[in-house]
Amino acid sequence: MKTAARPRDAPDLDAASDGPGALDEIFGALADPTRRAIVARLTQSPCSVSELAAPFPISAPAITKHLAVLERAGMIARWKTGRVNYCRLVADPLGRAGAWIEQHRTFWERRLDALEHYLDRETEICNQSPPIPQD
């Protein structure tokens, strides 16, 4: 399949698409409000799975599934001490997602600035008075 050439100033969409914590998995994990709330809680400090589950009106197996999605995306680390399971946030995947967003924000700001400049020039040309014919 033939693909269109990428503009030279366009971000490289494939740059971070492979390996653990690939962007698809990171954004997929962040797509769910329960998982976003878990990530928000873990930004404060590591905690037990029971503490993480407490605010949610869902079953323990459902929390376990949410944690598995976050773990597959490389966003959390889990460990067990005695009978208690703990989680902590892994910052790198969030940093990668933030860098991807920032790269695209910068690209689109440049494009929109160029469009604004073009439209300003066009408006200036349209607002010029037509030449007065000389008889």
Secondary structure by P-SEA (a helix, b strand, c coil): ccccccccccccccccccccccaaaaaaaaccaaaaaaaaaacccccccccccccccccaaaaaaaaaaaaaaccbbbbbcccbbbbbbbcaaaaaaaaaaaaaaaaaaaaaaaaaaaaaaaaaaaacccccccc
